Amino acid sequence: MSEELYEAVPDVDAYLARIGIERPQELTLECLDALVFAHQCAVPFEDLDVCEKAQNVSLGIRALFDKVVVRRRGGYCFELNALFGALLKALGFETRACMARILIRPVPHPLISHRANIVTIDGVEYLVDVGLAGPQPSFALRLEDGFSRAGEGQEFFVRRHDDFWWDMSYRGSKEEERAVSRVCAMPVGEEDFIPLSFYQAGNPESVFRTTRIVNIRTDDGAVNLRGSTLAVFSGGEKIEREISADELDRVLEEHFGIVDWR
């Protein structure tokens, strides 16, 4: 069952073409940043299979490749970061999975409900995430206490929580600093995300079961569909409107490139 989680990406060049970027010639931080940004601009975060169809999702690499690259869909964190992690490994980056708690919605004891990746370059560890529906850095974040980095109108901060966990927060151009996630640097296996994903896809109270969430980065902002509210962020401005059920397919295709989802 778990073998499919560790398979190689079937076609690296097709994946790179999907995100519109050439194969990197060097395994540098700059190349990693370019891959992260390109992925976020090309592949949407979306929970349509879980929310609209109440389906569990496969985390096998071939199934994810078919969904994201062949059918040009997106996915949620357990899908997108699994496939992106496999791509990074195929390119030669030292990459491992990591789990996280989401802190955007304050609750007393947040569950582990998120998957990202940690990439090591020249002995330095970086948090890499292409599957976060909320504020996500468009670049790799160095896991160093007090580290901060700004880009795309946002500034992200990293602080050590304890021996195993790191806190990530962000501040927008017109906002106060807000907590985003608490990331565990302890090594985990791909199979460890099967029950976590199964819970999020199967629990009737999961946000992914109750709320349609689709998000993609653009060159100068982002587009977000949450429920029936479409928000377009561009040039520091936000335009928001409600869409009807009859508009859904057109909006998904026009803003997120999603066609084959039903």
N, C-alpha and C positions, 0 to 999 in steps of 0.2 A: 504493500500500500504506500509506503513512504518513498520508494525508489523514484516515483514520478516527480517528487518534490526536488530531487537533486539532479535531474537530467540537465543536459546542456541545452542552451537556446538552439532551436532547430536551424535558424538562418540569421546569423548576426547582421549581415548586410541588409536584409529585409527589415530587421528591427530598426537599424540606424536610419534607413530610408523612411520608415514610419514616423520617426521623430525629426526628420529633416536635418541630419547632421552627418558629417563624414567621420570615418573611423579615425580616432585619435592616433597620432604618431608617437606620443609620449604619454606616460602615466603620471601626469602632473596635476596639481590642484586646479590649475586653470582649465585643463581638459575636463576634469571632473565637474567643475562648475558649469561648463558649457553643456555637458550631457544632462545635468539636472535641469537647467533652464529650458533646454530644448524639449525635454520630456514633459515638463509641466505645461508647455505651450501647445503641445501636440496631442497628448493623451489626457482625456478628462478623468477627474475623480467622478465616479457615478455608482449609485447603488440600485440601479433599475431592476436587476435580476432579483435582488432581495426585497426591495420595497414594492415593486409593481407585480412581481410574479411569485413572491414568497418562496423563492428557490434558494437552496444552499449553493455555494459556488465551489468549483474545483480549484485547488491550489497547485495542481500538477503543472509543470512548466509547459508541456505541449498544449494542454488545454488553455492555459493563459496566453500563450503565443497565438493560438488560433483566435481567441477572443480579441486581444488587443491589436495584434499586427495584421492578421488575415482579415478579420471582420471589422477592424478599425473601431472597436469599442473602447471603453475605459474599464474602471473597476474601483473597488475600495482598497484600503491600505494593505490588507492581507494578500490581495492580488497584485497590485501595482508594484509594491516594494519587493515582492518575491520575484517577479519577472525582471524588474530593473536590477535587483541584486544578481540575478543569473547573468544578465548582460554585462555588468561590471566585471564579474568573474571571468566571463568569456574574453573580455578585452584585456585581462591581466591584472586588474586591480585586486588588492588584498581586501576582501569584503566578507563581512559576517552579519547575520541577522541580529536585530535587537528588539526588545519589547518595551512598551511604554504605557503610561497612564495619561489620559487626557485630562487637563486641568482647566480647559476653557469654561466648562460649566461646573461651578463649584459644588462639590458634594463632599460629605464627611470622609468617605473611604472609596475613592475612585478605583474601579476595576482596571486590570490590565486589559486594554481594549484596542491597542494600536501596535503596528509593526513598522519598523524602519530599518535602516542599515547603518553599519559603522564601517568606514573605509579607512585603512591605514596607509599613509604615504610618508616615506622617510621616517618611520617610527612615530608619527603623529596621528592620533585618531580623530576622525571627522564624522559628525552625524550627517547622514544623507537621507532625505525624505522626499518622495514624489507622490505620496499617497495620503496627504492630510487635507481634509476638506476645509479646514479653517486656515488661519494664517500660517503659511509655511515658507521658510527661506528659499529663495531661488538659487541657492548656492550651498556648498558644504559648510558646516559649522564646526569649528575646532572645539573638541571636548577639553576645555581648559577653564578653570575657575576664574570668573571675571571677564571671560572673552566676550566681545561684542563685534557685530559686523552689520553694516547697513547696505541696503540696495532695494531698488524698486519701491521707494517711498516708505520702507519699513526698516526698523533696526531690531536685530535679534540679540538676545543676551543668553549666556550660558553660565550657570552657577552650580557648584558641587552641592548636592543635597546630603550625601553621606558617602560611605566607601563604595557603594554600588550604583547609586542613582545620581543623575544629572537633571537639573531643571532648565527648561528653555522657556523664555518669555519674549514678548515683542512689544514694540511701540510704533504705532503708525504716525504719520506726519501731523495728525490732529488729535492724537489719542494719548492717554496715559499708558504706562507699561502694564501689560496683562500677561498672566501665566498662560502657557500653551500646553506643555507636556512635561512629564517626568520620565526620563529615559534610563533604562537599566543597561549598564555596560557589560554585565555578565554574559558570557557566551550561551547561546541557546541553539537548538536544532530547528530545522524547517518543520519537522513534525510537531513541534510544540505549538504551532499556530493553528493546527487542525481543530482542536477543541475550542480555541478562542474564536476562530472564524465561525465555527458551527453554532456557538452560543449567540453571536451577534446576528447571524442569519436566521436563527430559529426562534429566538426569544421574542414573543409578541410585543414586549415592551422596549425592545432595542430601538434606538433612534433610526437605524437603517431599515427597520420594518415599518416604522410609523411615519417616516418623513422622506420624501423624495429629495435627494441631494445630488446635484450635478455642478461641477466647478471646473473651470479651466483658466489658466493664466494666458494673458495676451501680451503683446509687446509693450503696451503702456498701461496695463491694469489687469482686470480679470472679469469673467462673467460667471455669475452664480445663479443657479435655480434651486430654490428651497421651497418645497411644496409647490405652490402655484405662483410664487413671487420670483420674478426675474429681475436681477440687479446687474447692471453693466457699469463697471468702474473703468473710467478712462480719463487720463490727464488730470487725476486728482478729483474728478467729479463723479457723482453717482446718479444714475438714472434707474428708477425702479418702477415696475408696473406688475399688475396681476395678469396672468395668462389664462385662457380658457382651456378646457379639455380638448377642444377641437384644434387648438394651436400647438399642442404638445409636440407632435412629431415634427412640425416645421421648425419650432424653436430648437429642438434637439439637433436637427440637421444643420440649421443655419449658424448656431452659436457654438456647438460642440462637435460637429461632424459625425454625429451618431445617427445611423440609418437602420442598420440591421439589429434591432433589439427586441422585437416582440416574439 
